[in-house]
């Protein structure tokens, strides 16, 4: 079973290929996802790496947690599910002041 790892404290110069190369030393990498800012497209300083097996994920964590990459010591641990994230289902207005349309062209300040 595949295990997803959180990789933090990344240099903004780190690429997905850098992570692929580094983590492949510990086992088979299924996927690397470097998290980027939606507006600027720049790295947010963390990523997720999915290893093929739990054993390979444990090896990667032991070998790479604290290891330097591009001048930064990596934080590597098993990824946790997002808290408070329902995941794709549902909808509805998050703020009642925006429910029901335009409200005459005015917006509220908060």
C-alpha positions in Angstrom: 0.0 0.0 0.0 1.3 3.5 -0.9 2.2 5.9 1.8 2.2 9.7 1.4 4.9 11.7 3.1 5.0 15.4 4.0 8.2 17.1 3.1 8.7 20.5 4.7 11.3 23.3 5.0 12.1 23.1 1.3 14.1 25.8 -0.5 12.1 27.8 -3.0 14.6 26.5 -5.6 13.7 22.8 -5.1 11.9 21.1 -7.9 9.7 18.0 -8.2 12.6 16.3 -10.1 15.0 17.1 -7.1 12.5 15.4 -4.8 12.1 12.5 -7.1 15.8 11.9 -7.3 16.3 12.2 -3.6 13.5 10.0 -2.5 14.2 7.3 -5.1 17.3 6.5 -3.0 14.9 5.1 -0.4 12.6 3.2 -2.7 10.1 3.6 -5.5 8.5 7.0 -5.8 4.9 6.9 -7.1 4.3 10.6 -7.1 5.8 13.9 -6.1 3.7 17.1 -5.7 5.4 20.4 -5.0 2.8 22.7 -3.5 2.8 26.1 -5.3 1.0 29.4 -4.7 -2.0 29.7 -7.0 -1.4 33.3 -7.7 2.3 33.5 -8.2 3.1 29.9 -9.2 6.1 29.9 -6.7 6.8 27.1 -4.3 5.2 27.3 -0.9 8.1 25.5 0.7 6.5 22.0 1.1 5.6 19.0 -0.9 4.1 15.5 -0.7 5.9 12.4 -1.9 4.1 9.1 -2.3 6.2 6.0 -1.8 5.1 2.6 -3.1 5.1 0.7 0.2 4.9 1.5 3.9 8.4 0.1 4.4 9.9 2.4 1.7 8.1 5.3 3.3 9.6 4.5 6.7 13.1 4.1 5.1 12.7 7.5 3.4 11.6 9.1 6.7 14.6 7.7 8.6 17.1 8.5 5.9 15.9 11.9 4.8 14.4 13.6 7.9 16.9 16.3 8.8 19.0 15.8 5.6 20.1 19.0 3.9 18.8 19.8 0.4 19.7 23.2 -1.2 20.9 24.5 2.1 17.8 23.6 4.1 17.3 20.7 6.6 14.2 18.7 5.4 11.3 17.8 7.6 10.0 14.4 6.5 7.1 12.6 8.1 3.9 10.7 7.3 1.3 13.0 5.9 -1.9 13.5 7.9 -5.3 14.0 6.5 -6.4 17.7 6.3 -8.5 18.7 9.3 -11.9 20.2 8.7 -11.8 19.3 5.0 -15.0 17.6 3.8 -13.4 16.9 0.4 -15.5 17.7 -2.7 -19.0 17.1 -1.4 -21.5 19.6 -0.5 -21.6 23.3 -1.2 -23.5 26.2 0.1 -22.5 29.6 1.1 -19.7 29.9 3.7 -20.8 33.4 4.7 -24.5 34.2 4.8 -24.0 37.7 3.6 -23.1 36.4 0.2 -25.9 33.9 -0.1 -28.7 34.8 -2.4 -26.9 36.9 -5.0 -25.5 40.3 -5.5 -27.3 42.4 -2.9 -27.7 45.4 -5.1 -24.1 45.6 -6.2 -22.6 46.4 -2.8 -20.2 44.2 -1.0 -19.7 44.1 2.7 -16.4 44.8 4.4 -15.2 42.5 7.2 
